Amino acid sequence: MLRTRNLERISKATKDLLERRRALRLPTGTHLERLVANTSCRTALQEDLRKCRQSKLLEAAQGRRSLKKYRRDLNYRVPLAALLNEGGTRTSS
């Protein structure tokens, strides 16, 4: 099972989709399967990142902290976490 450096931003279902897409890179995967896997991964990642951003802003608002600063901090973040295999080396999906 692949793990990420920032676990809170990507859901378990999205990690499973990324792992399935990575397995399709082998010659056994057809072009149509790759297309479906790519689009499903893209939409799942966008949704997870949107939910994470929304929850961080809501948390800041409830704590009466500066929304302007939180938005700025969220914009500076790298949008995708690196996937790590069992050995701890980075892999691409």
PyMOL Python script that loads the backbone (N, CA, C, O; Angstrom):
from pymol import cmd

cmd.read_pdbstr("""\
ATOM      1  N   MET A   1       0.837  -1.185   0.000  1.00  0.00           N
ATOM      2  CA  MET A   1       0.000   0.000   0.000  1.00  0.00           C
ATOM      3  C   MET A   1       0.879   1.245   0.000  1.00  0.00           C
ATOM      4  O   MET A   1       1.822   1.343   0.786  1.00  0.00           O
ATOM      5  N   LEU A   2       0.577   2.181  -0.868  1.00  0.00           N
ATOM      6  CA  LEU A   2       1.318   3.425  -0.929  1.00  0.00           C
ATOM      7  C   LEU A   2       0.865   4.356   0.182  1.00  0.00           C
ATOM      8  O   LEU A   2      -0.296   4.334   0.591  1.00  0.00           O
ATOM      9  N   ARG A   3       1.781   5.164   0.659  1.00  0.00           N
ATOM     10  CA  ARG A   3       1.415   6.143   1.667  1.00  0.00           C
ATOM     11  C   ARG A   3       1.862   7.521   1.193  1.00  0.00           C
ATOM     12  O   ARG A   3       2.710   7.635   0.308  1.00  0.00           O
ATOM     13  N   THR A   4       1.306   8.531   1.767  1.00  0.00           N
ATOM     14  CA  THR A   4       1.634   9.895   1.372  1.00  0.00           C
ATOM     15  C   THR A   4       2.219  10.645   2.554  1.00  0.00           C
ATOM     16  O   THR A   4       2.100  10.216   3.701  1.00  0.00           O
ATOM     17  N   ARG A   5       2.849  11.762   2.260  1.00  0.00           N
ATOM     18  CA  ARG A   5       3.427  12.574   3.321  1.00  0.00           C
ATOM     19  C   ARG A   5       2.364  13.385   4.044  1.00  0.00           C
ATOM     20  O   ARG A   5       2.498  13.658   5.237  1.00  0.00           O
ATOM     21  N   ASN A   6       1.333  13.763   3.351  1.00  0.00           N
ATOM     22  CA  ASN A   6       0.286  14.589   3.950  1.00  0.00           C
ATOM     23  C   ASN A   6      -1.024  13.811   3.888  1.00  0.00           C
ATOM     24  O   ASN A   6      -1.768  13.909   2.912  1.00  0.00           O
ATOM     25  N   LEU A   7      -1.296  13.050   4.921  1.00  0.00           N
ATOM     26  CA  LEU A   7      -2.412  12.110   4.907  1.00  0.00           C
ATOM     27  C   LEU A   7      -3.779  12.774   4.978  1.00  0.00           C
ATOM     28  O   LEU A   7      -4.757  12.202   4.496  1.00  0.00           O
ATOM     29  N   GLU A   8      -3.876  13.944   5.554  1.00  0.00           N
ATOM     30  CA  GLU A   8      -5.193  14.527   5.787  1.00  0.00           C
ATOM     31  C   GLU A   8      -5.830  15.083   4.522  1.00  0.00           C
ATOM     32  O   GLU A   8      -7.043  15.287   4.501  1.00  0.00           O
ATOM     33  N   ARG A   9      -5.067  15.334   3.476  1.00  0.00           N
ATOM     34  CA  ARG A   9      -5.618  15.998   2.302  1.00  0.00           C
ATOM     35  C   ARG A   9      -6.184  15.025   1.270  1.00  0.00           C
ATOM     36  O   ARG A   9      -7.059  15.402   0.492  1.00  0.00           O
ATOM     37  N   ILE A  10      -5.707  13.794   1.248  1.00  0.00           N
ATOM     38  CA  ILE A  10      -6.151  12.828   0.242  1.00  0.00           C
ATOM     39  C   ILE A  10      -6.863  11.681   0.949  1.00  0.00           C
ATOM     40  O   ILE A  10      -6.337  11.110   1.904  1.00  0.00           O
ATOM     41  N   SER A  11      -8.055  11.347   0.479  1.00  0.00           N
ATOM     42  CA  SER A  11      -8.851  10.298   1.120  1.00  0.00           C
ATOM     43  C   SER A  11      -8.344   8.909   0.734  1.00  0.00           C
ATOM     44  O   SER A  11      -7.565   8.751  -0.206  1.00  0.00           O
ATOM     45  N   LYS A  12      -8.798   7.926   1.472  1.00  0.00           N
ATOM     46  CA  LYS A  12      -8.412   6.531   1.224  1.00  0.00           C
ATOM     47  C   LYS A  12      -8.882   6.079  -0.157  1.00  0.00           C
ATOM     48  O   LYS A  12      -8.154   5.373  -0.855  1.00  0.00           O
ATOM     49  N   ALA A  13     -10.078   6.474  -0.553  1.00  0.00           N
ATOM     50  CA  ALA A  13     -10.606   6.074  -1.862  1.00  0.00           C
ATOM     51  C   ALA A  13      -9.754   6.641  -2.993  1.00  0.00           C
ATOM     52  O   ALA A  13      -9.521   5.966  -3.997  1.00  0.00           O
ATOM     53  N   THR A  14      -9.291   7.868  -2.836  1.00  0.00           N
ATOM     54  CA  THR A  14      -8.449   8.479  -3.865  1.00  0.00           C
ATOM     55  C   THR A  14      -7.097   7.791  -3.925  1.00  0.00           C
ATOM     56  O   THR A  14      -6.550   7.597  -5.010  1.00  0.00           O
ATOM     57  N   LYS A  15      -6.552   7.421  -2.778  1.00  0.00           N
ATOM     58  CA  LYS A  15      -5.280   6.693  -2.769  1.00  0.00           C
ATOM     59  C   LYS A  15      -5.425   5.353  -3.482  1.00  0.00           C
ATOM     60  O   LYS A  15      -4.523   4.925  -4.202  1.00  0.00           O
ATOM     61  N   ASP A  16      -6.573   4.690  -3.275  1.00  0.00           N
ATOM     62  CA  ASP A  16      -6.814   3.426  -3.969  1.00  0.00           C
ATOM     63  C   ASP A  16      -6.912   3.635  -5.477  1.00  0.00           C
ATOM     64  O   ASP A  16      -6.411   2.819  -6.250  1.00  0.00           O
ATOM     65  N   LEU A  17      -7.554   4.724  -5.898  1.00  0.00           N
ATOM     66  CA  LEU A  17      -7.634   5.035  -7.329  1.00  0.00           C
ATOM     67  C   LEU A  17      -6.251   5.299  -7.916  1.00  0.00           C
ATOM     68  O   LEU A  17      -5.948   4.857  -9.024  1.00  0.00           O
ATOM     69  N   LEU A  18      -5.418   6.016  -7.177  1.00  0.00           N
ATOM     70  CA  LEU A  18      -4.062   6.293  -7.651  1.00  0.00           C
ATOM     71  C   LEU A  18      -3.245   5.011  -7.769  1.00  0.00           C
ATOM     72  O   LEU A  18      -2.462   4.844  -8.704  1.00  0.00           O
ATOM     73  N   GLU A  19      -3.436   4.116  -6.815  1.00  0.00           N
ATOM     74  CA  GLU A  19      -2.723   2.841  -6.862  1.00  0.00           C
ATOM     75  C   GLU A  19      -3.200   1.996  -8.047  1.00  0.00           C
ATOM     76  O   GLU A  19      -2.397   1.336  -8.707  1.00  0.00           O
ATOM     77  N   ARG A  20      -4.511   2.020  -8.313  1.00  0.00           N
ATOM     78  CA  ARG A  20      -5.044   1.272  -9.456  1.00  0.00           C
ATOM     79  C   ARG A  20      -4.531   1.860 -10.768  1.00  0.00           C
ATOM     80  O   ARG A  20      -4.209   1.122 -11.699  1.00  0.00           O
ATOM     81  N   ARG A  21      -4.455   3.190 -10.838  1.00  0.00           N
ATOM     82  CA  ARG A  21      -3.938   3.836 -12.044  1.00  0.00           C
ATOM     83  C   ARG A  21      -2.468   3.488 -12.254  1.00  0.00           C
ATOM     84  O   ARG A  21      -2.019   3.296 -13.384  1.00  0.00           O
ATOM     85  N   ARG A  22      -1.738   3.411 -11.169  1.00  0.00           N
ATOM     86  CA  ARG A  22      -0.323   3.037 -11.265  1.00  0.00           C
ATOM     87  C   ARG A  22      -0.170   1.609 -11.781  1.00  0.00           C
ATOM     88  O   ARG A  22       0.752   1.321 -12.544  1.00  0.00           O
ATOM     89  N   ALA A  23      -1.067   0.715 -11.369  1.00  0.00           N
ATOM     90  CA  ALA A  23      -1.014  -0.673 -11.837  1.00  0.00           C
ATOM     91  C   ALA A  23      -1.363  -0.777 -13.318  1.00  0.00           C
ATOM     92  O   ALA A  23      -0.906  -1.698 -13.994  1.00  0.00           O
ATOM     93  N   LEU A  24      -2.160   0.149 -13.826  1.00  0.00           N
ATOM     94  CA  LEU A  24      -2.545   0.117 -15.238  1.00  0.00           C
ATOM     95  C   LEU A  24      -1.421   0.567 -16.159  1.00  0.00           C
ATOM     96  O   LEU A  24      -1.531   0.416 -17.376  1.00  0.00           O
ATOM     97  N   ARG A  25      -0.355   1.111 -15.613  1.00  0.00           N
ATOM     98  CA  ARG A  25       0.769   1.509 -16.453  1.00  0.00           C
ATOM     99  C   ARG A  25       1.492   0.298 -17.028  1.00  0.00           C
ATOM    100  O   ARG A  25       2.232   0.421 -18.004  1.00  0.00           O
ATOM    101  N   LEU A  26       1.286  -0.843 -16.443  1.00  0.00           N
ATOM    102  CA  LEU A  26       1.868  -2.070 -16.986  1.00  0.00           C
ATOM    103  C   LEU A  26       1.228  -2.362 -18.340  1.00  0.00           C
ATOM    104  O   LEU A  26       0.147  -1.846 -18.623  1.00  0.00           O
ATOM    105  N   PRO A  27       1.862  -3.171 -19.179  1.00  0.00           N
ATOM    106  CA  PRO A  27       1.311  -3.436 -20.519  1.00  0.00           C
ATOM    107  C   PRO A  27      -0.054  -4.118 -20.526  1.00  0.00           C
ATOM    108  O   PRO A  27      -0.683  -4.203 -21.581  1.00  0.00           O
ATOM    109  N   THR A  28      -0.527  -4.603 -19.387  1.00  0.00           N
ATOM    110  CA  THR A  28      -1.815  -5.301 -19.362  1.00  0.00           C
ATOM    111  C   THR A  28      -3.003  -4.353 -19.458  1.00  0.00           C
ATOM    112  O   THR A  28      -4.091  -4.781 -19.842  1.00  0.00           O
ATOM    113  N   GLY A  29      -2.826  -3.078 -19.120  1.00  0.00           N
ATOM    114  CA  GLY A  29      -3.936  -2.123 -19.140  1.00  0.00           C
ATOM    115  C   GLY A  29      -4.223  -1.619 -20.543  1.00  0.00           C
ATOM    116  O   GLY A  29      -3.301  -1.324 -21.303  1.00  0.00           O
ATOM    117  N   THR A  30      -5.499  -1.521 -20.887  1.00  0.00           N
ATOM    118  CA  THR A  30      -5.875  -1.003 -22.201  1.00  0.00           C
ATOM    119  C   THR A  30      -5.953   0.520 -22.156  1.00  0.00           C
ATOM    120  O   THR A  30      -5.953   1.131 -21.087  1.00  0.00           O
ATOM    121  N   HIS A  31      -6.018   1.108 -23.333  1.00  0.00           N
ATOM    122  CA  HIS A  31      -6.070   2.567 -23.429  1.00  0.00           C
ATOM    123  C   HIS A  31      -7.340   3.115 -22.775  1.00  0.00           C
ATOM    124  O   HIS A  31      -7.294   4.142 -22.099  1.00  0.00           O
ATOM    125  N   LEU A  32      -8.449   2.449 -22.969  1.00  0.00           N
ATOM    126  CA  LEU A  32      -9.713   2.901 -22.389  1.00  0.00           C
ATOM    127  C   LEU A  32      -9.679   2.841 -20.860  1.00  0.00           C
ATOM    128  O   LEU A  32     -10.174   3.746 -20.188  1.00  0.00           O
ATOM    129  N   GLU A  33      -9.091   1.769 -20.313  1.00  0.00           N
ATOM    130  CA  GLU A  33      -8.974   1.657 -18.858  1.00  0.00           C
ATOM    131  C   GLU A  33      -8.121   2.786 -18.291  1.00  0.00           C
ATOM    132  O   GLU A  33      -8.433   3.340 -17.237  1.00  0.00           O
ATOM    133  N   ARG A  34      -7.044   3.122 -18.996  1.00  0.00           N
ATOM    134  CA  ARG A  34      -6.177   4.214 -18.544  1.00  0.00           C
ATOM    135  C   ARG A  34      -6.911   5.550 -18.567  1.00  0.00           C
ATOM    136  O   ARG A  34      -6.773   6.357 -17.648  1.00  0.00           O
ATOM    137  N   LEU A  35      -7.694   5.780 -19.626  1.00  0.00           N
ATOM    138  CA  LEU A  35      -8.448   7.031 -19.716  1.00  0.00           C
ATOM    139  C   LEU A  35      -9.445   7.169 -18.573  1.00  0.00           C
ATOM    140  O   LEU A  35      -9.559   8.232 -17.962  1.00  0.00           O
ATOM    141  N   VAL A  36     -10.159   6.096 -18.291  1.00  0.00           N
ATOM    142  CA  VAL A  36     -11.147   6.118 -17.205  1.00  0.00           C
ATOM    143  C   VAL A  36     -10.451   6.322 -15.858  1.00  0.00           C
ATOM    144  O   VAL A  36     -10.926   7.090 -15.021  1.00  0.00           O
ATOM    145  N   ALA A  37      -9.333   5.636 -15.652  1.00  0.00           N
ATOM    146  CA  ALA A  37      -8.599   5.773 -14.391  1.00  0.00           C
ATOM    147  C   ALA A  37      -8.057   7.190 -14.223  1.00  0.00           C
ATOM    148  O   ALA A  37      -8.100   7.745 -13.125  1.00  0.00           O
ATOM    149  N   ASN A  38      -7.549   7.775 -15.300  1.00  0.00           N
ATOM    150  CA  ASN A  38      -7.006   9.135 -15.220  1.00  0.00           C
ATOM    151  C   ASN A  38      -8.078  10.154 -14.872  1.00  0.00           C
ATOM    152  O   ASN A  38      -7.869  11.011 -14.013  1.00  0.00           O
ATOM    153  N   THR A  39      -9.229  10.064 -15.534  1.00  0.00           N
ATOM    154  CA  THR A  39     -10.286  11.040 -15.255  1.00  0.00           C
ATOM    155  C   THR A  39     -10.854  10.863 -13.846  1.00  0.00           C
ATOM    156  O   THR A  39     -11.154  11.845 -13.167  1.00  0.00           O
ATOM    157  N   SER A  40     -11.000   9.624 -13.411  1.00  0.00           N
ATOM    158  CA  SER A  40     -11.533   9.405 -12.062  1.00  0.00           C
ATOM    159  C   SER A  40     -10.544   9.882 -11.000  1.00  0.00           C
ATOM    160  O   SER A  40     -10.958  10.427  -9.977  1.00  0.00           O
ATOM    161  N   CYS A  41      -9.245   9.687 -11.228  1.00  0.00           N
ATOM    162  CA  CYS A  41      -8.238  10.175 -10.282  1.00  0.00           C
ATOM    163  C   CYS A  41      -8.229  11.696 -10.225  1.00  0.00           C
ATOM    164  O   CYS A  41      -8.148  12.287  -9.148  1.00  0.00           O
ATOM    165  N   ARG A  42      -8.311  12.316 -11.381  1.00  0.00           N
ATOM    166  CA  ARG A  42      -8.300  13.780 -11.431  1.00  0.00           C
ATOM    167  C   ARG A  42      -9.482  14.380 -10.677  1.00  0.00           C
ATOM    168  O   ARG A  42      -9.319  15.308  -9.886  1.00  0.00           O
ATOM    169  N   THR A  43     -10.665  13.844 -10.928  1.00  0.00           N
ATOM    170  CA  THR A  43     -11.854  14.394 -10.263  1.00  0.00           C
ATOM    171  C   THR A  43     -11.834  14.114  -8.759  1.00  0.00           C
ATOM    172  O   THR A  43     -12.235  14.964  -7.964  1.00  0.00           O
ATOM    173  N   ALA A  44     -11.368  12.923  -8.367  1.00  0.00           N
ATOM    174  CA  ALA A  44     -11.306  12.589  -6.946  1.00  0.00           C
ATOM    175  C   ALA A  44     -10.297  13.480  -6.220  1.00  0.00           C
ATOM    176  O   ALA A  44     -10.559  13.929  -5.104  1.00  0.00           O
ATOM    177  N   LEU A  45      -9.150  13.738  -6.845  1.00  0.00           N
ATOM    178  CA  LEU A  45      -8.153  14.612  -6.233  1.00  0.00           C
ATOM    179  C   LEU A  45      -8.673  16.039  -6.098  1.00  0.00           C
ATOM    180  O   LEU A  45      -8.482  16.677  -5.062  1.00  0.00           O
ATOM    181  N   GLN A  46      -9.319  16.531  -7.126  1.00  0.00           N
ATOM    182  CA  GLN A  46      -9.872  17.882  -7.062  1.00  0.00           C
ATOM    183  C   GLN A  46     -10.900  17.997  -5.943  1.00  0.00           C
ATOM    184  O   GLN A  46     -10.924  18.986  -5.212  1.00  0.00           O
ATOM    185  N   GLU A  47     -11.739  16.991  -5.815  1.00  0.00           N
ATOM    186  CA  GLU A  47     -12.772  17.004  -4.778  1.00  0.00           C
ATOM    187  C   GLU A  47     -12.144  16.941  -3.381  1.00  0.00           C
ATOM    188  O   GLU A  47     -12.564  17.665  -2.478  1.00  0.00           O
ATOM    189  N   ASP A  48     -11.139  16.075  -3.203  1.00  0.00           N
ATOM    190  CA  ASP A  48     -10.471  15.968  -1.905  1.00  0.00           C
ATOM    191  C   ASP A  48      -9.786  17.273  -1.523  1.00  0.00           C
ATOM    192  O   ASP A  48      -9.879  17.711  -0.377  1.00  0.00           O
ATOM    193  N   LEU A  49      -9.101  17.894  -2.472  1.00  0.00           N
ATOM    194  CA  LEU A  49      -8.408  19.143  -2.181  1.00  0.00           C
ATOM    195  C   LEU A  49      -9.398  20.271  -1.895  1.00  0.00           C
ATOM    196  O   LEU A  49      -9.133  21.134  -1.057  1.00  0.00           O
ATOM    197  N   ARG A  50     -10.535  20.264  -2.587  1.00  0.00           N
ATOM    198  CA  ARG A  50     -11.567  21.266  -2.330  1.00  0.00           C
ATOM    199  C   ARG A  50     -12.137  21.095  -0.920  1.00  0.00           C
ATOM    200  O   ARG A  50     -12.339  22.075  -0.203  1.00  0.00           O
ATOM    201  N   LYS A  51     -12.395  19.838  -0.529  1.00  0.00           N
ATOM    202  CA  LYS A  51     -12.927  19.570   0.810  1.00  0.00           C
ATOM    203  C   LYS A  51     -11.927  19.964   1.893  1.00  0.00           C
ATOM    204  O   LYS A  51     -12.309  20.519   2.924  1.00  0.00           O
ATOM    205  N   CYS A  52     -10.665  19.681   1.661  1.00  0.00           N
ATOM    206  CA  CYS A  52      -9.626  20.023   2.634  1.00  0.00           C
ATOM    207  C   CYS A  52      -9.533  21.531   2.794  1.00  0.00           C
ATOM    208  O   CYS A  52      -9.453  22.041   3.911  1.00  0.00           O
ATOM    209  N   ARG A  53      -9.543  22.236   1.681  1.00  0.00           N
ATOM    210  CA  ARG A  53      -9.472  23.699   1.716  1.00  0.00           C
ATOM    211  C   ARG A  53     -10.677  24.282   2.461  1.00  0.00           C
ATOM    212  O   ARG A  53     -10.535  25.197   3.272  1.00  0.00           O
ATOM    213  N   GLN A  54     -11.850  23.744   2.177  1.00  0.00           N
ATOM    214  CA  GLN A  54     -13.070  24.226   2.820  1.00  0.00           C
ATOM    215  C   GLN A  54     -13.036  23.964   4.325  1.00  0.00           C
ATOM    216  O   GLN A  54     -13.441  24.820   5.113  1.00  0.00           O
ATOM    217  N   SER A  55     -12.559  22.795   4.724  1.00  0.00           N
ATOM    218  CA  SER A  55     -12.520  22.479   6.152  1.00  0.00           C
ATOM    219  C   SER A  55     -11.508  23.355   6.891  1.00  0.00           C
ATOM    220  O   SER A  55     -11.748  23.746   8.033  1.00  0.00           O
ATOM    221  N   LYS A  56     -10.378  23.667   6.249  1.00  0.00           N
ATOM    222  CA  LYS A  56      -9.381  24.540   6.883  1.00  0.00           C
ATOM    223  C   LYS A  56      -9.935  25.952   7.076  1.00  0.00           C
ATOM    224  O   LYS A  56      -9.725  26.571   8.119  1.00  0.00           O
ATOM    225  N   LEU A  57     -10.643  26.454   6.062  1.00  0.00           N
ATOM    226  CA  LEU A  57     -11.218  27.795   6.182  1.00  0.00           C
ATOM    227  C   LEU A  57     -12.326  27.830   7.236  1.00  0.00           C
ATOM    228  O   LEU A  57     -12.449  28.805   7.977  1.00  0.00           O
ATOM    229  N   LEU A  58     -13.120  26.780   7.302  1.00  0.00           N
ATOM    230  CA  LEU A  58     -14.176  26.706   8.311  1.00  0.00           C
ATOM    231  C   LEU A  58     -13.576  26.644   9.713  1.00  0.00           C
ATOM    232  O   LEU A  58     -14.077  27.273  10.646  1.00  0.00           O
ATOM    233  N   GLU A  59     -12.504  25.882   9.845  1.00  0.00           N
ATOM    234  CA  GLU A  59     -11.809  25.778  11.123  1.00  0.00           C
ATOM    235  C   GLU A  59     -11.259  27.144  11.559  1.00  0.00           C
ATOM    236  O   GLU A  59     -11.328  27.501  12.735  1.00  0.00           O
ATOM    237  N   ALA A  60     -10.718  27.895  10.610  1.00  0.00           N
ATOM    238  CA  ALA A  60     -10.193  29.228  10.915  1.00  0.00           C
ATOM    239  C   ALA A  60     -11.320  30.170  11.316  1.00  0.00           C
ATOM    240  O   ALA A  60     -11.165  30.967  12.242  1.00  0.00           O
ATOM    241  N   ALA A  61     -12.449  30.083  10.627  1.00  0.00           N
ATOM    242  CA  ALA A  61     -13.575  30.961  10.939  1.00  0.00           C
ATOM    243  C   ALA A  61     -14.143  30.651  12.324  1.00  0.00           C
ATOM    244  O   ALA A  61     -14.505  31.563  13.067  1.00  0.00           O
ATOM    245  N   GLN A  62     -14.219  29.381  12.665  1.00  0.00           N
ATOM    246  CA  GLN A  62     -14.744  29.016  13.977  1.00  0.00           C
ATOM    247  C   GLN A  62     -13.793  29.424  15.097  1.00  0.00           C
ATOM    248  O   GLN A  62     -14.224  29.742  16.205  1.00  0.00           O
ATOM    249  N   GLY A  63     -12.497  29.412  14.797  1.00  0.00           N
ATOM    250  CA  GLY A  63     -11.511  29.828  15.793  1.00  0.00           C
ATOM    251  C   GLY A  63     -11.272  31.324  15.805  1.00  0.00           C
ATOM    252  O   GLY A  63     -10.409  31.814  16.534  1.00  0.00           O
ATOM    253  N   ARG A  64     -12.037  32.057  14.995  1.00  0.00           N
ATOM    254  CA  ARG A  64     -11.937  33.514  14.888  1.00  0.00           C
ATOM    255  C   ARG A  64     -10.520  33.961  14.537  1.00  0.00           C
ATOM    256  O   ARG A  64      -9.990  34.919  15.100  1.00  0.00           O
ATOM    257  N   ARG A  65      -9.926  33.236  13.589  1.00  0.00           N
ATOM    258  CA  ARG A  65      -8.605  33.602  13.089  1.00  0.00           C
ATOM    259  C   ARG A  65      -8.744  34.267  11.736  1.00  0.00           C
ATOM    260  O   ARG A  65      -9.823  34.242  11.143  1.00  0.00           O
ATOM    261  N   SER A  66      -7.701  34.846  11.249  1.00  0.00           N
ATOM    262  CA  SER A  66      -7.732  35.625  10.013  1.00  0.00           C
ATOM    263  C   SER A  66      -7.944  34.724   8.797  1.00  0.00           C
ATOM    264  O   SER A  66      -7.104  33.879   8.489  1.00  0.00           O
ATOM    265  N   LEU A  67      -9.067  34.910   8.112  1.00  0.00           N
ATOM    266  CA  LEU A  67      -9.347  34.139   6.901  1.00  0.00           C
ATOM    267  C   LEU A  67      -8.399  34.531   5.777  1.00  0.00           C
ATOM    268  O   LEU A  67      -8.022  33.696   4.955  1.00  0.00           O
ATOM    269  N   LYS A  68      -8.022  35.785   5.746  1.00  0.00           N
ATOM    270  CA  LYS A  68      -7.101  36.266   4.713  1.00  0.00           C
ATOM    271  C   LYS A  68      -5.758  35.535   4.807  1.00  0.00           C
ATOM    272  O   LYS A  68      -5.196  35.133   3.789  1.00  0.00           O
ATOM    273  N   LYS A  69      -5.250  35.366   6.017  1.00  0.00           N
ATOM    274  CA  LYS A  69      -3.978  34.666   6.206  1.00  0.00           C
ATOM    275  C   LYS A  69      -4.115  33.183   5.864  1.00  0.00           C
ATOM    276  O   LYS A  69      -3.210  32.606   5.260  1.00  0.00           O
ATOM    277  N   TYR A  70      -5.223  32.567   6.238  1.00  0.00           N
ATOM    278  CA  TYR A  70      -5.423  31.155   5.935  1.00  0.00           C
ATOM    279  C   TYR A  70      -5.538  30.922   4.437  1.00  0.00           C
ATOM    280  O   TYR A  70      -4.989  29.952   3.914  1.00  0.00           O
ATOM    281  N   ARG A  71      -6.250  31.806   3.742  1.00  0.00           N
ATOM    282  CA  ARG A  71      -6.351  31.677   2.285  1.00  0.00           C
ATOM    283  C   ARG A  71      -4.981  31.806   1.641  1.00  0.00           C
ATOM    284  O   ARG A  71      -4.647  31.060   0.720  1.00  0.00           O
ATOM    285  N   ARG A  72      -4.197  32.744   2.123  1.00  0.00           N
ATOM    286  CA  ARG A  72      -2.854  32.940   1.584  1.00  0.00           C
ATOM    287  C   ARG A  72      -1.999  31.693   1.835  1.00  0.00           C
ATOM    288  O   ARG A  72      -1.277  31.254   0.940  1.00  0.00           O
ATOM    289  N   ASP A  73      -2.072  31.125   3.028  1.00  0.00           N
ATOM    290  CA  ASP A  73      -1.310  29.919   3.338  1.00  0.00           C
ATOM    291  C   ASP A  73      -1.754  28.738   2.481  1.00  0.00           C
ATOM    292  O   ASP A  73      -0.923  27.939   2.050  1.00  0.00           O
ATOM    293  N   LEU A  74      -3.049  28.622   2.234  1.00  0.00           N
ATOM    294  CA  LEU A  74      -3.544  27.533   1.392  1.00  0.00           C
ATOM    295  C   LEU A  74      -3.083  27.692  -0.051  1.00  0.00           C
ATOM    296  O   LEU A  74      -2.847  26.692  -0.730  1.00  0.00           O
ATOM    297  N   ASN A  75      -2.952  28.908  -0.529  1.00  0.00           N
ATOM    298  CA  ASN A  75      -2.487  29.134  -1.894  1.00  0.00           C
ATOM    299  C   ASN A  75      -1.013  28.807  -2.062  1.00  0.00           C
ATOM    300  O   ASN A  75      -0.585  28.465  -3.164  1.00  0.00           O
ATOM    301  N   TYR A  76      -0.223  28.904  -0.993  1.00  0.00           N
ATOM    302  CA  TYR A  76       1.204  28.618  -1.082  1.00  0.00           C
ATOM    303  C   TYR A  76       1.514  27.129  -1.038  1.00  0.00           C
ATOM    304  O   TYR A  76       2.633  26.724  -1.352  1.00  0.00           O
ATOM    305  N   ARG A  77       0.559  26.323  -0.662  1.00  0.00           N
ATOM    306  CA  ARG A  77       0.804  24.882  -0.541  1.00  0.00           C
ATOM    307  C   ARG A  77       0.912  24.206  -1.896  1.00  0.00           C
ATOM    308  O   ARG A  77       0.295  24.632  -2.872  1.00  0.00           O
ATOM    309  N   VAL A  78       1.709  23.143  -1.937  1.00  0.00           N
ATOM    310  CA  VAL A  78       1.803  22.322  -3.134  1.00  0.00           C
ATOM    311  C   VAL A  78       0.532  21.485  -3.206  1.00  0.00           C
ATOM    312  O   VAL A  78       0.179  20.852  -2.212  1.00  0.00           O
ATOM    313  N   PRO A  79      -0.174  21.453  -4.341  1.00  0.00           N
ATOM    314  CA  PRO A  79      -1.483  20.815  -4.380  1.00  0.00           C
ATOM    315  C   PRO A  79      -1.470  19.291  -4.310  1.00  0.00           C
ATOM    316  O   PRO A  79      -2.508  18.695  -4.021  1.00  0.00           O
ATOM    317  N   LEU A  80      -0.353  18.646  -4.559  1.00  0.00           N
ATOM    318  CA  LEU A  80      -0.356  17.193  -4.599  1.00  0.00           C
ATOM    319  C   LEU A  80       0.738  16.643  -3.701  1.00  0.00           C
ATOM    320  O   LEU A  80       1.883  17.089  -3.779  1.00  0.00           O
ATOM    321  N   ALA A  81       0.407  15.690  -2.858  1.00  0.00           N
ATOM    322  CA  ALA A  81       1.391  15.059  -1.992  1.00  0.00           C
ATOM    323  C   ALA A  81       2.139  13.991  -2.772  1.00  0.00           C
ATOM    324  O   ALA A  81       1.608  13.429  -3.730  1.00  0.00           O
ATOM    325  N   ALA A  82       3.351  13.715  -2.370  1.00  0.00           N
ATOM    326  CA  ALA A  82       4.147  12.690  -3.031  1.00  0.00           C
ATOM    327  C   ALA A  82       3.740  11.317  -2.510  1.00  0.00           C
ATOM    328  O   ALA A  82       3.541  11.132  -1.309  1.00  0.00           O
ATOM    329  N   LEU A  83       3.619  10.362  -3.419  1.00  0.00           N
ATOM    330  CA  LEU A  83       3.309   8.994  -3.020  1.00  0.00           C
ATOM    331  C   LEU A  83       4.607   8.277  -2.688  1.00  0.00           C
ATOM    332  O   LEU A  83       5.589   8.374  -3.423  1.00  0.00           O
ATOM    333  N   LEU A  84       4.601   7.560  -1.579  1.00  0.00           N
ATOM    334  CA  LEU A  84       5.779   6.830  -1.145  1.00  0.00           C
ATOM    335  C   LEU A  84       5.466   5.341  -1.141  1.00  0.00           C
ATOM    336  O   LEU A  84       4.378   4.929  -0.739  1.00  0.00           O
ATOM    337  N   ASN A  85       6.430   4.531  -1.594  1.00  0.00           N
ATOM    338  CA  ASN A  85       6.219   3.087  -1.528  1.00  0.00           C
ATOM    339  C   ASN A  85       6.719   2.567  -0.181  1.00  0.00           C
ATOM    340  O   ASN A  85       7.056   3.360   0.699  1.00  0.00           O
ATOM    341  N   GLU A  86       6.769   1.249  -0.012  1.00  0.00           N
ATOM    342  CA  GLU A  86       7.132   0.658   1.271  1.00  0.00           C
ATOM    343  C   GLU A  86       8.538   1.042   1.706  1.00  0.00           C
ATOM    344  O   GLU A  86       8.807   1.165   2.901  1.00  0.00           O
ATOM    345  N   GLY A  87       9.446   1.233   0.738  1.00  0.00           N
ATOM    346  CA  GLY A  87      10.819   1.594   1.059  1.00  0.00           C
ATOM    347  C   GLY A  87      10.998   3.059   1.400  1.00  0.00           C
ATOM    348  O   GLY A  87      12.072   3.464   1.845  1.00  0.00           O
ATOM    349  N   GLY A  88       9.964   3.861   1.199  1.00  0.00           N
ATOM    350  CA  GLY A  88      10.041   5.272   1.502  1.00  0.00           C
ATOM    351  C   GLY A  88      10.480   6.132   0.330  1.00  0.00           C
ATOM    352  O   GLY A  88      10.676   7.336   0.492  1.00  0.00           O
ATOM    353  N   THR A  89      10.641   5.534  -0.856  1.00  0.00           N
ATOM    354  CA  THR A  89      11.031   6.314  -2.027  1.00  0.00           C
ATOM    355  C   THR A  89       9.795   6.849  -2.726  1.00  0.00           C
ATOM    356  O   THR A  89       8.727   6.238  -2.677  1.00  0.00           O
ATOM    357  N   ARG A  90       9.947   7.997  -3.379  1.00  0.00           N
ATOM    358  CA  ARG A  90       8.820   8.627  -4.061  1.00  0.00           C
ATOM    359  C   ARG A  90       8.491   7.874  -5.339  1.00  0.00           C
ATOM    360  O   ARG A  90       9.385   7.441  -6.066  1.00  0.00           O
ATOM    361  N   THR A  91       7.197   7.721  -5.607  1.00  0.00           N
ATOM    362  CA  THR A  91       6.745   7.081  -6.840  1.00  0.00           C
ATOM    363  C   THR A  91       5.742   7.989  -7.520  1.00  0.00           C
ATOM    364  O   THR A  91       5.082   8.808  -6.880  1.00  0.00           O
ATOM    365  N   SER A  92       5.641   7.830  -8.819  1.00  0.00           N
ATOM    366  CA  SER A  92       4.608   8.575  -9.541  1.00  0.00           C
ATOM    367  C   SER A  92       3.463   7.625  -9.820  1.00  0.00           C
ATOM    368  O   SER A  92       3.667   6.420  -9.968  1.00  0.00           O
ATOM    369  N   SER A  93       2.267   8.163  -9.892  1.00  0.00           N
ATOM    370  CA  SER A  93       1.101   7.292 -10.072  1.00  0.00           C
ATOM    371  C   SER A  93       0.842   7.021 -11.521  1.00  0.00           C
ATOM    372  O   SER A  93      -0.101   6.305 -11.856  1.00  0.00           O
TER     373      SER A  93
END
""", "prot")
cmd.dss("prot")
cmd.show_as("cartoon", "prot")
cmd.util.cbc("prot")
cmd.orient("prot")
